[in-house]
Amino acid sequence: MKALFIHGAEDMRLDEVAVPEPGEGEVLLRVRYVGICGSDLHYYFHGKNGENLVREPFAPGHEFSATVEHDPSGEWAQGTPVTAHPARFGTPVDGIEDKPHLWPGGDYLGSAADFPHRQGAAADYVVVEEHMLRRLPDGLSLRDAALAEPLGVALHALTVAGDELGSSALVLGAGPIGLLVIAALRARGVEHVAVGDTQESALARARALGANETFLVGTDEVPATAYPVVFECSAAPPSLSQAVVSASRAGVVVQVGMLADAAIGVNLAPLVSKEVQLRGTFRFSTEIDEAVEMLAAHPSIAGVVTHVLPASDAVAAFTTAKDSAASGKVLIEF
Protein backbone atom coordinates (compact mmCIF):
# COMPACT_ATOMS: atom_id res chain seq x y z
CA MET A 1 0.00 0.00 0.00
CA LYS A 2 0.95 3.67 -0.29
CA ALA A 3 1.49 5.74 2.84
CA LEU A 4 2.43 9.40 3.15
CA PHE A 5 5.47 9.89 5.35
CA ILE A 6 7.15 13.08 6.54
CA HIS A 7 10.89 12.39 6.79
CA GLY A 8 11.85 15.91 7.89
CA ALA A 9 11.21 19.56 7.11
CA GLU A 10 9.76 19.81 3.57
CA ASP A 11 10.62 16.17 2.92
CA MET A 12 7.41 14.19 2.38
CA ARG A 13 7.13 11.05 0.28
CA LEU A 14 4.47 8.58 -0.76
CA ASP A 15 6.19 5.34 0.23
CA GLU A 16 5.30 1.72 -0.39
CA VAL A 17 4.76 -0.23 2.85
CA ALA A 18 3.04 -3.43 3.92
CA VAL A 19 -0.66 -3.41 4.73
CA PRO A 20 -0.97 -3.55 8.55
CA GLU A 21 -2.65 -6.50 10.22
CA PRO A 22 -5.35 -5.82 12.83
CA GLY A 23 -4.93 -7.52 16.19
CA GLU A 24 -7.46 -8.28 18.89
CA GLY A 25 -9.79 -5.32 19.42
CA GLU A 26 -8.53 -3.63 16.24
CA VAL A 27 -10.08 -2.96 12.82
CA LEU A 28 -8.40 -2.43 9.45
CA LEU A 29 -9.77 0.57 7.57
CA ARG A 30 -9.52 1.60 3.92
CA VAL A 31 -8.84 5.32 4.18
CA ARG A 32 -10.72 7.63 1.80
CA TYR A 33 -10.14 11.26 2.85
CA VAL A 34 -7.65 12.90 5.22
CA GLY A 35 -7.87 16.53 6.32
CA ILE A 36 -4.76 18.69 6.70
CA CYS A 37 -4.56 20.29 10.14
CA GLY A 38 -2.36 23.12 11.39
CA SER A 39 -0.25 20.62 13.32
CA ASP A 40 0.31 18.64 10.10
CA LEU A 41 1.55 21.82 8.42
CA HIS A 42 4.06 22.39 11.21
CA TYR A 43 5.32 18.81 10.96
CA TYR A 44 5.84 19.14 7.21
CA PHE A 45 7.19 22.66 6.86
CA HIS A 46 9.26 22.74 10.06
CA GLY A 47 9.90 19.09 10.88
CA LYS A 48 8.28 19.60 14.25
CA ASN A 49 5.10 20.79 15.95
CA GLY A 50 6.09 22.79 19.01
CA GLU A 51 8.51 20.56 20.88
CA ASN A 52 7.37 17.43 19.02
CA LEU A 53 10.23 16.67 16.62
CA VAL A 54 9.90 14.24 13.70
CA ARG A 55 12.50 11.58 14.58
CA GLU A 56 11.41 8.79 12.23
CA PRO A 57 9.33 8.58 9.03
CA PHE A 58 6.00 9.85 10.24
CA ALA A 59 2.52 9.54 8.74
CA PRO A 60 0.37 12.57 9.64
CA GLY A 61 -3.40 12.60 9.68
CA HIS A 62 -5.95 12.56 12.51
CA GLU A 63 -8.92 13.96 10.56
CA PHE A 64 -10.18 11.24 8.24
CA SER A 65 -12.95 9.07 6.90
CA ALA A 66 -12.75 5.46 5.78
CA THR A 67 -14.58 2.23 5.13
CA VAL A 68 -14.11 -0.93 7.14
CA GLU A 69 -11.83 -3.36 5.34
CA HIS A 70 -11.52 -6.14 7.91
CA ASP A 71 -12.71 -6.64 11.47
CA PRO A 72 -11.39 -9.89 12.96
CA SER A 73 -14.28 -9.92 15.46
CA GLY A 74 -16.88 -9.77 12.69
CA GLU A 75 -18.77 -6.95 14.40
CA TRP A 76 -18.07 -4.38 11.69
CA ALA A 77 -19.07 -5.41 8.17
CA GLN A 78 -16.70 -4.76 5.29
CA GLY A 79 -17.56 -1.51 3.53
CA THR A 80 -19.15 0.18 6.56
CA PRO A 81 -18.45 3.95 6.31
CA VAL A 82 -16.80 5.36 9.41
CA THR A 83 -14.72 8.09 10.94
CA ALA A 84 -12.71 7.76 14.13
CA HIS A 85 -12.08 9.47 17.43
CA PRO A 86 -8.28 9.77 17.16
CA ALA A 87 -7.47 9.75 20.90
CA ARG A 88 -6.43 7.02 23.27
CA PHE A 89 -6.96 8.49 26.72
CA GLY A 90 -4.40 8.22 29.50
CA THR A 91 -4.54 7.77 33.27
CA PRO A 92 -7.62 9.19 35.04
CA VAL A 93 -7.03 12.15 37.36
CA ASP A 94 -9.17 12.96 40.39
CA GLY A 95 -11.34 15.99 39.82
CA ILE A 96 -11.36 15.78 36.02
CA GLU A 97 -12.90 12.35 35.56
CA ASP A 98 -15.23 13.89 32.95
CA LYS A 99 -12.34 15.37 30.92
CA PRO A 100 -10.42 12.34 29.62
CA HIS A 101 -8.78 14.41 26.87
CA LEU A 102 -6.79 16.14 29.65
CA TRP A 103 -5.58 12.97 31.36
CA PRO A 104 -1.81 12.41 31.14
CA GLY A 105 -0.34 9.53 29.20
CA GLY A 106 -2.76 9.45 26.28
CA ASP A 107 -1.88 9.73 22.62
CA TYR A 108 -3.39 10.89 19.33
CA LEU A 109 -3.26 9.59 15.79
CA GLY A 110 -0.69 11.47 13.72
CA SER A 111 1.33 12.81 16.65
CA ALA A 112 5.12 12.85 17.11
CA ALA A 113 4.80 13.63 20.83
CA ASP A 114 6.02 10.15 21.74
CA PHE A 115 8.68 7.87 20.28
CA PRO A 116 8.04 5.67 18.41
CA HIS A 117 5.58 8.15 16.91
CA ARG A 118 1.84 7.52 16.84
CA GLN A 119 1.42 7.08 13.11
CA GLY A 120 -1.53 8.80 11.46
CA ALA A 121 -4.10 7.90 8.84
CA ALA A 122 -2.47 9.37 5.72
CA ALA A 123 -2.25 5.98 4.01
CA ASP A 124 -4.31 3.59 1.93
CA TYR A 125 -4.99 1.53 5.04
CA VAL A 126 -4.80 2.17 8.77
CA VAL A 127 -5.46 0.04 11.86
CA VAL A 128 -7.37 1.59 14.75
CA GLU A 129 -8.87 0.26 17.95
CA GLU A 130 -12.52 -0.68 17.67
CA HIS A 131 -13.66 1.78 20.34
CA MET A 132 -12.40 4.66 18.18
CA LEU A 133 -14.84 3.95 15.33
CA ARG A 134 -17.90 6.07 14.64
CA ARG A 135 -20.40 4.76 12.09
CA LEU A 136 -21.56 7.37 9.58
CA PRO A 137 -25.30 8.02 9.33
CA ASP A 138 -27.09 7.59 6.02
CA GLY A 139 -26.63 10.61 3.79
CA LEU A 140 -23.27 11.73 5.21
CA SER A 141 -20.63 11.34 2.53
CA LEU A 142 -17.11 10.12 3.21
CA ARG A 143 -15.79 13.44 1.93
CA ASP A 144 -17.83 15.47 4.40
CA ALA A 145 -17.21 13.02 7.25
CA ALA A 146 -13.50 13.90 7.20
CA LEU A 147 -14.60 17.12 8.96
CA ALA A 148 -15.88 15.30 12.04
CA GLU A 149 -12.65 15.64 14.04
CA PRO A 150 -12.08 19.38 13.45
CA LEU A 151 -15.79 20.08 13.95
CA GLY A 152 -15.46 18.21 17.26
CA VAL A 153 -12.70 20.68 18.18
CA ALA A 154 -15.03 23.57 17.35
CA LEU A 155 -17.89 22.07 19.34
CA HIS A 156 -15.63 21.57 22.34
CA ALA A 157 -14.83 25.29 22.21
CA LEU A 158 -18.58 25.90 22.51
CA THR A 159 -18.67 23.47 25.44
CA VAL A 160 -15.93 25.49 27.15
CA ALA A 161 -17.92 28.70 26.57
CA GLY A 162 -20.71 27.00 28.52
CA ASP A 163 -23.75 28.90 29.77
CA GLU A 164 -22.30 32.22 28.60
CA LEU A 165 -23.06 31.22 25.01
CA GLY A 166 -26.10 33.33 24.20
CA SER A 167 -27.54 35.07 21.18
CA SER A 168 -24.35 36.65 19.85
CA ALA A 169 -20.64 35.83 19.58
CA LEU A 170 -17.49 37.09 17.90
CA VAL A 171 -15.03 34.79 16.10
CA LEU A 172 -11.54 36.16 15.44
CA GLY A 173 -9.71 34.22 12.75
CA ALA A 174 -11.59 32.60 9.85
CA GLY A 175 -9.22 29.77 9.05
CA PRO A 176 -10.58 26.19 8.97
CA ILE A 177 -11.22 25.95 12.73
CA GLY A 178 -12.65 29.46 12.90
CA LEU A 179 -14.98 28.60 10.02
CA LEU A 180 -16.14 25.46 11.82
CA VAL A 181 -16.73 27.46 15.01
CA ILE A 182 -18.92 29.80 12.93
CA ALA A 183 -20.82 26.87 11.45
CA ALA A 184 -21.26 25.26 14.86
CA LEU A 185 -22.55 28.50 16.39
CA ARG A 186 -25.11 28.91 13.63
CA ALA A 187 -26.16 25.25 13.83
CA ARG A 188 -26.59 25.65 17.60
CA GLY A 189 -28.95 28.57 16.98
CA VAL A 190 -26.75 31.55 17.89
CA GLU A 191 -28.55 34.40 16.17
CA HIS A 192 -25.73 36.83 15.48
CA VAL A 193 -22.20 35.68 14.65
CA ALA A 194 -19.60 38.36 13.93
CA VAL A 195 -16.23 37.48 12.41
CA GLY A 196 -12.93 39.30 12.12
CA ASP A 197 -9.99 38.35 9.92
CA THR A 198 -7.12 40.06 8.12
CA GLN A 199 -8.11 38.64 4.71
CA GLU A 200 -11.23 39.41 2.72
CA SER A 201 -11.20 35.95 1.11
CA ALA A 202 -11.48 34.36 4.55
CA LEU A 203 -14.34 36.68 5.45
CA ALA A 204 -16.15 35.71 2.24
CA ARG A 205 -15.95 32.07 3.30
CA ALA A 206 -17.22 33.06 6.74
CA ARG A 207 -20.26 34.80 5.25
CA ALA A 208 -20.98 31.72 3.12
CA LEU A 209 -21.11 29.65 6.31
CA GLY A 210 -23.55 32.00 8.02
CA ALA A 211 -21.60 34.90 9.53
CA ASN A 212 -23.94 37.86 9.99
CA GLU A 213 -21.29 40.56 10.26
CA THR A 214 -17.63 40.68 9.25
CA PHE A 215 -14.69 42.96 10.00
CA LEU A 216 -11.52 43.29 7.96
CA VAL A 217 -8.99 43.54 10.78
CA GLY A 218 -6.56 46.38 10.21
CA THR A 219 -9.14 48.31 8.17
CA ASP A 220 -12.45 48.09 9.99
CA GLU A 221 -12.96 48.95 13.63
CA VAL A 222 -13.91 45.87 15.65
CA PRO A 223 -16.46 46.82 18.33
CA ALA A 224 -15.27 47.02 21.93
CA THR A 225 -17.11 45.57 24.94
CA ALA A 226 -19.77 44.15 22.65
CA TYR A 227 -19.80 40.34 22.75
CA PRO A 228 -20.57 38.04 25.69
CA VAL A 229 -18.34 35.35 24.14
CA VAL A 230 -15.33 35.78 21.87
CA PHE A 231 -13.61 32.82 20.21
CA GLU A 232 -9.98 33.57 19.35
CA CYS A 233 -9.04 31.16 16.55
CA SER A 234 -5.97 32.73 14.93
CA ALA A 235 -3.38 32.27 17.71
CA ALA A 236 -1.98 35.71 16.85
CA PRO A 237 -1.15 37.73 20.01
CA PRO A 238 -2.74 40.97 18.66
CA SER A 239 -5.93 39.00 18.05
CA LEU A 240 -6.00 37.85 21.67
CA SER A 241 -5.62 41.48 22.75
CA GLN A 242 -8.56 42.37 20.48
CA ALA A 243 -10.61 39.50 21.92
CA VAL A 244 -10.26 40.91 25.43
CA VAL A 245 -11.16 44.39 24.18
CA SER A 246 -14.23 43.10 22.31
CA ALA A 247 -15.55 40.93 25.16
CA SER A 248 -18.39 42.42 27.11
CA ARG A 249 -18.19 43.12 30.84
CA ALA A 250 -18.09 39.77 32.67
CA GLY A 251 -17.71 38.16 29.25
CA VAL A 252 -15.68 35.12 28.20
CA VAL A 253 -12.79 34.73 25.78
CA VAL A 254 -12.23 31.16 24.57
CA GLN A 255 -8.71 30.64 23.25
CA VAL A 256 -9.10 28.13 20.43
CA GLY A 257 -5.98 28.85 18.37
CA MET A 258 -2.89 27.01 19.61
CA LEU A 259 -0.63 29.72 21.03
CA ALA A 260 3.13 29.50 20.63
CA ASP A 261 5.01 27.93 23.52
CA ALA A 262 6.78 31.22 24.25
CA ALA A 263 6.33 34.54 25.98
CA ILE A 264 4.02 36.71 23.88
CA GLY A 265 2.96 40.32 24.07
CA VAL A 266 -0.73 40.60 24.94
CA ASN A 267 -2.60 43.50 26.55
CA LEU A 268 -4.72 41.96 29.29
CA ALA A 269 -5.58 45.16 31.14
CA PRO A 270 -9.26 45.07 30.03
CA LEU A 271 -9.49 41.50 31.29
CA VAL A 272 -9.09 42.85 34.83
CA SER A 273 -11.21 45.97 34.56
CA LYS A 274 -14.12 44.12 32.89
CA GLU A 275 -13.75 40.82 34.82
CA VAL A 276 -13.38 38.93 31.57
CA GLN A 277 -12.69 35.20 31.87
CA LEU A 278 -10.00 33.73 29.61
CA ARG A 279 -10.56 30.01 28.98
CA GLY A 280 -8.41 27.54 27.11
CA THR A 281 -9.79 24.71 25.00
CA PHE A 282 -7.89 21.60 23.88
CA ARG A 283 -9.06 19.02 21.35
CA PHE A 284 -12.33 17.44 22.60
CA SER A 285 -13.83 14.68 24.71
CA THR A 286 -17.03 13.23 23.23
CA GLU A 287 -17.99 16.05 20.87
CA ILE A 288 -17.07 14.06 17.77
CA ASP A 289 -20.36 12.21 18.19
CA GLU A 290 -22.32 15.45 17.96
CA ALA A 291 -20.07 16.51 15.08
CA VAL A 292 -21.06 13.47 13.02
CA GLU A 293 -24.75 14.17 13.66
CA MET A 294 -24.34 17.89 12.91
CA LEU A 295 -22.58 17.23 9.59
CA ALA A 296 -25.44 14.96 8.55
CA ALA A 297 -28.11 17.47 9.62
CA HIS A 298 -26.36 20.55 8.20
CA PRO A 299 -24.67 19.63 4.90
CA SER A 300 -23.77 23.28 4.27
CA ILE A 301 -21.01 22.93 6.89
CA ALA A 302 -19.04 21.00 4.26
CA GLY A 303 -18.58 24.34 2.48
CA VAL A 304 -15.50 24.79 4.67
CA VAL A 305 -13.72 22.40 2.25
CA THR A 306 -12.17 24.37 -0.60
CA HIS A 307 -9.75 21.85 -2.12
CA VAL A 308 -9.53 18.06 -2.53
CA LEU A 309 -6.29 16.73 -4.00
CA PRO A 310 -5.08 13.16 -4.59
CA ALA A 311 -2.41 11.65 -2.36
CA SER A 312 0.00 11.79 -5.29
CA ASP A 313 -0.23 15.61 -5.05
CA ALA A 314 0.24 15.74 -1.27
CA VAL A 315 3.01 18.34 -1.40
CA ALA A 316 0.76 20.63 -3.43
CA ALA A 317 -2.07 19.96 -0.97
CA PHE A 318 0.10 21.03 1.97
CA THR A 319 1.29 24.11 0.09
CA THR A 320 -2.31 25.04 -0.68
CA ALA A 321 -3.39 24.49 2.93
CA LYS A 322 -0.60 26.79 4.12
CA ASP A 323 -1.98 29.63 1.95
CA SER A 324 -4.83 30.87 4.13
CA ALA A 325 -5.82 33.49 1.56
CA ALA A 326 -6.49 30.82 -1.04
CA SER A 327 -7.88 27.94 0.99
CA GLY A 328 -10.15 26.83 3.78
CA LYS A 329 -9.98 23.15 4.67
CA VAL A 330 -7.89 21.03 2.31
CA LEU A 331 -8.47 17.28 2.00
CA ILE A 332 -6.25 14.55 0.58
CA GLU A 333 -8.03 11.72 -1.22
CA PHE A 334 -6.66 8.17 -1.03
N, C-alpha and C positions, 0 to 999 in steps of 0.2 A: 504494500500500500504506500501511498504518498503521505508524508507528514511535513508540516512547515516548521522548521527549526531556526531559531535565532542562535547564531554561533558567537556573536559579539556585536558591538556597535555597527549598525548599517551592514551587517553580514547575515542575511537570511536566505535560506535555501529550502527548496522542496526536495526532500530526501526520500529515498526508498528504504522502508523498514518493514519488518515482519508485522503481520496482523496480530494484535495482542489476544491472549486467551483469557476469557473470564473465569475467575475462580468462584468459590462458594460465596453466595451473597452478592455476586457481581453480574453485570449485564453488558454485553458487547453492543455498541451502537454504531450505526452508519451515519456519520455526520453529514449534514446538508448545508447549514449556514452557520457562520461564526462572525460575531460582531467584533469590531476593533474598539477597544477601550483606551482611555488615556494611559493606563498603566502599561498596556501593550506597546503604545507609542514610545514610552520611556525606555522599555526594554530594547526595542529595536534601534531607536535613534541614539541612545546613550549607553546601551549595554547594561543598564541598571534601572531600577525603579526605587528612588530613595536610596536606602542602604542595601537593597536587595540586588546583588551583583550576579549577572549571568556567568556561571562557572562551569557549565557543561551545555551541550546542545539542548535547547530549551524550546518546547512547543508552547506558544501562548494560547489564549482562548479560554474564557470562562463564560462568555455569552454565546449560547449556541442552541440549535435545534437539530433533531436527528430522528431516525427511525430505529426501532429495535431490530438488531440483526440476529442475536442469539442470547437466550436466557436459559442457562443450564437448569434452572428450577422449573421451567415451563410456565411460569406465572404470566410472563409478558410475551404475547404472540409476536412473531416476526412481522415487521412492517408497521407496528404500532407507532404513531407519531408522538414524540416526547420532547420536552426540554428537561433541564436538570438544575437543581439547587447545587451550586458548585462548592459548598462548604462542607467540611467535616469538622464538627465542633470539638472543642478541647475539654478540659477538666472543669466541672461545675464549680462556681464560686458562690459562697454564701452572700445573700443579699441581691444577687443578680441572676437568680435561677431562671428568670423569664427572659434573659438576654444572652442566649447561648453564643451569639456572634461575637460577644466580648470575652468569652472564656479563653484563658490562655491554653496554648498547645494545639489549637486547631490548625487546619490548613485550607487552601483554596485552589481549585483547578487553575492552572496557568500562573503559578506564583513561584518566584525564585527565592522566597524568604527562607526556605530550608534547603539543605543539601543532603541527599540528592533532591533536585527540584521536583515540585509537584507539576508534572507535565499537564498541559492543557489540551483542548479539544480541536486544535487546528490540524486536523488529520482526516484521512478517509474514514478511519475507525477509531473509537476510543472506548475504554472500559471504565465504567463507573459503578459505584455501589448502588444496589437496588433502591435503597431508601432515598437516594437523590433524585430519582425519576419523578417527573410530573407528566401525566398523560394530557395530551392536547384535546380540548373540546372540539366537537364537530364545527367546521366553518373557520377555524383558526389555521391559517396556512403555516407551513414550516418557515417560510421567509419571515412572516410577521412574528412568529413565536421566538425567533432569535432575540427579540427585544424584551423577553420576560425578565431576564436578570437585571438589566439596567433600569427597567421600569420598577422592579422591586426596590432598587436603590432609591428611586424617586419617591416611591410610596413610603419607604421607611423615613425619609425626611419629613413627610407629612405626619407620620406617627410621632416623631420627635417634637413637631410643632404642637401636637396635642390639642387640648381644648381651646387654645388661643386661635386655632384656625377658624376664621369666620367667613364673612362675605367678601373680603378683599385681601389681596396679597401682592407683594412685589417680588419678582424673580430677577436677580442680577446675574447676567451671563446666559446667553442662549445657545450654548453648545449642546451636544447630544443630551447630557443629563439635565441641563436647564430646560431644554425642550420637553423632555419627559416629565419634569416637575410641572411645567405649564399644562401639559395634557392631563396629568393626574389631578391637578387642581380643578380643571374644568370638568373632568369626569366625576369628581367628588361633589360637584355642584357649587363651587366657589364662583360667585357671580362676577366679580371684577378682578381680572389678573393683569397687572401691569408688568412690563418687562423692560429692562435696560441692557444694552450691549453697545460695544464700540463699533459694530459693523452693521450696516443697513441690511446686508444679505441675511444675516442671522435674525434680525428683527422681522424680516419678511417671512421667514420660516416660522417664527413665533406667532405671527398673526394668522398664518395658515392653520396653526394648531389651536387657535382659540384665544390668543392674547387680545384683550380689549383695548389696551393702551400701551404704546411703546415709546421709549426714550433712546435717542442716539447719544450715548455717553460721550462727553467731551464737546457736544454741540448743544443738546437740549438740557434744560435744568430739571434734575430729578427732584420731585417734591420731598421736602423735609417733614419729619414727624407726621407721616401720613398713613402708614400701613401697620396694622397690628402684627403681621408676620412678614418677615423678609427672608427669602431664601438666597443665600450667596452661593452661586454655582461656578464662578470663574476662577476662584483661588488667587485672584490678584489682590494684593494688600490694599490698593486704593478703593477697590470694590467693597472690601469689608468695612473700610471707613465710611463709605457711602451708605452701606446697609445700616450701620448704627445711626447715621444721620436721618435716614428715611424711616426708621422704625418709630412707631408712635410711642407715647409715654406708656410705660409698663408693657411695651411690646416685646417681641421675640425675634431674634436673628438666628436662623438655622444655617450653620456653616456646612454646606454640602461639598463644595470644591475642596480637594485635598491640598491643604496648605503645605508649603515647603517646610522641611525639617530644619528650620533656621530662624534666627531672629529676624523679624520683619517690622517695618514701620507702619503702624496702624494708629489712628486717632480714636481712642476709646473714651474721650472725655464725655461725649453725650450719653454713653452707656451708663455712667454714674448719675448724671443729672436727671436722666429720664427713667432710671431704674429699668433699663433694657436688659433682658436676659439673652446671653449668648450661649447657644447650644450646639454641640457637635453631633454629627451623625455619621455612622460608619457601616457600610454595606447594608445588611438587613437580616432579619430573623426568619419570619414566616411569610413576609410580604410577597414572595414570588408566587404564592398561590393566588392571592388577589390579583397580581399582575397578569397571570394567565387568563383569569376570568375577565379582567378589564380589557385586555387586547381583543378577546372574542366579542365583547359587548360594544366596543368602541373601535371599529376598524380604522377610523381616521387617524388614530394614534400612530399607525404605521407610516404616516407621512413624514415622520422623523428620519426615515431612511431615504438618503439621496443617491447612494451609489451601491451597486452590487457588482463585484468583480470576481472572476474565477481565481481559484487558488494559484494557477499558473502566473497570474498578474499580481501576486501578493505584495511585491515591493511597490507597485503603482497604487495599490489599495492603501497601503500605509502612508504613502506620500500624499494621497488625496485626503485621507483622514486627518493628517496633520494640518492641512490648509482649512482653517475654520471659516474663512470667507467663502470657500467654494463648496463645503460639504457639511452635512449634518452627521447622521450615523452612516457609517460605511460597513457593508457586509462582505464577507468572502464566501463564495459558493464552492462547495466540494462535490 
